[in-house]
Amino acid sequence: MASSTRNLSPPRGFSRRDFMKGSGAVAAATAISQETAAALAQEKGVQVVSGQTAIKLDINGKTQEVKVEPRTTLLEALRYGLDLTGAKPVCTDGSSGAATVLVDGKPMQANTMLAMQAVGKKITTCEGLANDPVPKAFVACDAQQCGFCTPGFVVGVRAFLNMKPKATEEEIRKGLNGNLCRCGTYANVIHAALMVVKGGA
């Protein structure tokens, strides 16, 4: 009867022990690099912020103070710190357009911008457009249903018409393609924008 032989030597390649050693080295290097970065920041006079900090924001023409953490988005500061709930947390990547605000006159997604980045800039939310022709045109044209996307559309239309006050329907359609409406009121939104172009509302 032939005797079978087994290879009892450990398998070659990457072992768990190698992985653990490598992970430990990476963690140590990360810790060292973070300490180095903090030390360099202090040498250059850069302020490293942690925990809650009170900042002042220029919102709708008024200076308002709000406490934020370094990770707090502008959207969170507006909604939960200042009770300005027009901009909506529909997504986290800005793809819906529901969190659109104007920052120094340019449309920005408040959920992709840190609150601390907005210090020293002029911010306009949909609440600041209460007397603007755009929301009045939205009401006249019934350009809203559930209302979740409406504030973002109002700010988006205002920003676009600031750039192109005599925009055509085709230009409006292209200019607002960053805003989504799950109810499908796009046609009425276009009518509202055209009404403003023609001097209505």
Buried (B, 14 or more C-beta within 10 A) or exposed (E): EEEEEEEEEEEEEEEEEEEEEEEEEEEEEEEEEEEEEEEEEEEEEEEEEEEEBEBEBBBBEEEBEBEBBEEBBBBBBBBBBBEBBBBBBBBEEBEBBBBBBBBEEEBBBBBBBBBBEBEEBBBBBBBBBEEBBBBBBBEBBEBBBEEBBBBBBBBBBBBBBEEEEEBEEEBBBEBBEBBBBEEEBBEBBBBBBBBBBEEBB
